[in-house]
Amino acid sequence: MAFKIDTSMSYADHFVEHGFCVVKGALSPEYCRRGIEEYKKALGTDLPPNKWDSKLFGLEKSGGRVGALPALQPFIDTVYDQPGIRSIMETMLGPGEWSGKRHAAPFICVYHEGNKREVAEWGHVDFVRVRIPVIGNAFVLQASLIDTEPYSGNITIYPGWHKILQKVLLEQPDYWYADDGDANNLWRRTVPKVEPYEFVAEAGDALLMHHLVGHAGNANAAANRTPRVAIHCQVIAKQWPNEIDATRKDLSPYLRSLAHNGSFKLGFNEEEAQAAAYKERRERRSDEIPKRAADEGVKAAAK
């Protein structure tokens, strides 16, 4: 059974309670039409989106997931200038609280014949093998440029995990999430199995997602071969707070979504701690990649 949006709530309140929401018509039809033309140009095709598949773009190995498209970046960055998106940022963060930083990318997933029609059973958070922010300073926004259908490679959300994960982090500051091995088994024991929500969109719809809520990007096995064609971006606040006062009545929806576990104050600067954690992960990965390649070489030689 799939999770259903509670339409009796405002989108901001839905985000606070469930860790995500959907804003209908956040992008204009004209902007979406222009976006599809820009994406077609960057992909090097004149075909309509429902004719795109993994064979057309040579994406069999990736299962239909399209990688980076630098030529699209000038258009992608304009998403922050759209009136509907500006309104969302002001509602969620408060007037004048958007940092002005643009951190966006195209998300495209086309039909691949070998994919299964399924929604991922478990989600993840985007802090793999690195410190997870207890508070943070941003939420994620994904806006669709196209009408999608079930199993179009849509993003899936696991509602309510933001409350649970933050509680874990407050009790265990060194909690570590990894996407394999024992750490992944621990993750599945930490967060409950919930009814997922698949973001089946109309063109212009935007999904807002808490940084601590579970999510997954599914494979595209749509009945009508509709791709996911979206803009995926972070909405970054000016301030990175180090405390949450749950008693305040003037908290923005974003800050209210971080107050489910009561008031608390961190004994350190979280922005600096996160920057140091990312630096450490980059250095660790620079050491791990050559080692992994060497190990694979040894295994290949043994065969």
BELUR-V583548 format. One record per helix or strand. SS is the DSSP state (2 for helix, 1 for strand). FROM is the first residue (numbers start at 1). LEN is the number of residues. Records with the same first field share a line. If there is no record, write none. Layout:
BEGIN
SS: FROM-LEN + FROM-LEN
END
This chain:
BEGIN
2: 11-8 + 29-15 + 49-3 + 54-4 + 60-3 + 70-12 + 83-11 + 161-11 + 181-10 + 253-4 + 270-33
1: 20-4 + 53-1 + 65-1 + 98-1 + 103-7 + 111-1 + 124-1 + 138-7 + 152-1 + 155-4 + 196-3 + 206-4 + 214-4 + 220-1 + 228-10 + 243-2 + 264-2
END
